[in-house]
C-alpha cells in the first residue's frame, strides 16, 4: 500500500492511499489534483472519506463523483454535498486499507470526525501493519485546529481520544502548517529538546520542498503543546500568558494555548 499527500490550494494536503490499482482519497477540496494523480498512476478511485464540512475539504466532491462514480463517507451531523453515506464515532467503513474506525473529534467544527485503521500495510513494511490516522483539521503537527464551532473541552476530549491510539500511528493532517506551529510550540516550551530536534528536521524537509507529514503520534505527544496540556512546563507557560488559566483543568490550559496561538 502507498500513502501520498497530494498538494492542493496553498497549503492543503489531500491524502491518497492506493495499492497500485485502487485508491481512496481524504478531504478532496479540489478535484483536479486528484484526477491528475489517478491518471498518472492508472488508479481507480474506490472511495472518498471526508472529515468535516469546510470548503477546502469538500470542494472537489461533486467533480470527483461525476468523473469516477466513487462513493463518499462523511460526518453524520454536518452539511455536505450529497450523496454521502453518513458516519459517526463507533462506525466502521470497509474500504481499501480498512476497516476504518470512525472517531468523533469535535472542536474545529461541531461534527468533525477522524478515520483510523491499524490494518494498513505500507510499502516495504508490508510484513507489519502500520496504523494510520486521517485527522483533518483536528490535529496538526505541532498544533491543533482553530475552535470555529466547538469548545476547548470538546477539543481536549478529541485530542485525548487521539492520544490513546498506538504511538506508531501515522498522523495524516490536512495542512502544511508544521513550521509555524513549531515556532509557537517553542514559545511555549523553549527548553524541550525533542521539539528543537524535530524543528530542525522539519526545516530541512521544507528547504527541499518536501512535506513534513505524516507525523507520528509518538512525535506529537513529545512536541505538540496542545497534546501536552498536562505537562508542567506547558501549564506554567499558559499561566504566565494568562493568569486566569486553571492549571488543574487541561481544557483551560488548551483554551489559553489556542487563544495565544490565534494572535501569535
KAVEN-V399268 format. One record per backbone hydrogen bond with DSSP energy under -0.5 kcal/mol. CO is the residue of the C=O (numbers start at 0). NH is the residue of the N-H. If there is no record, write none. Layout:
co:nh
CO:NH
CO:NH
This chain:
co:nh
0:122
1:17
3:5
3:15
4:6
5:13
7:11
10:175
11:7
12:14
13:5
14:25
15:3
16:23
17:1
20:43
21:18
21:20
22:45
22:46
23:16
24:48
25:14
26:28
27:59
30:34
31:35
32:36
33:37
34:38
35:39
36:40
37:41
37:42
43:22
43:45
45:70
46:24
47:72
48:26
50:112
53:56
53:57
54:58
55:28
57:60
59:63
60:64
61:65
62:66
63:67
63:68
63:69
64:68
70:47
71:84
72:49
73:86
74:77
77:79
79:81
83:85
84:73
86:75
87:90
90:101
91:93
92:94
92:99
94:97
98:100
99:92
100:115
101:89
102:113
106:148
106:149
107:147
107:148
108:106
108:111
111:104
113:102
114:133
115:100
116:131
119:121
119:129
121:124
122:125
124:127
128:130
129:119
130:169
131:116
132:134
132:171
133:114
134:137
134:138
135:173
137:144
139:141
139:142
142:139
145:147
150:154
151:155
152:156
153:157
154:158
155:159
156:160
157:161
158:162
159:163
161:164
165:168
166:217
168:170
168:216
169:132
169:171
170:172
170:214
171:134
171:135
173:12
174:176
176:180
177:181
178:182
179:183
180:184
181:185
182:186
183:187
184:188
188:191
190:192
191:195
192:196
193:197
194:198
195:199
196:200
197:201
198:202
199:203
200:204
201:205
202:206
203:207
204:207
204:209
205:208
214:170
215:219
216:220
217:221
218:221
218:222
219:223
222:224
223:226
224:227
227:230
230:234
231:235
232:236
233:237
234:238
235:239
236:240
237:241
241:244
244:246
245:248
247:249
248:251
248:252
249:253
250:254
251:255
252:256
253:257
254:258
255:259
256:260
257:261
258:262
259:262
260:263
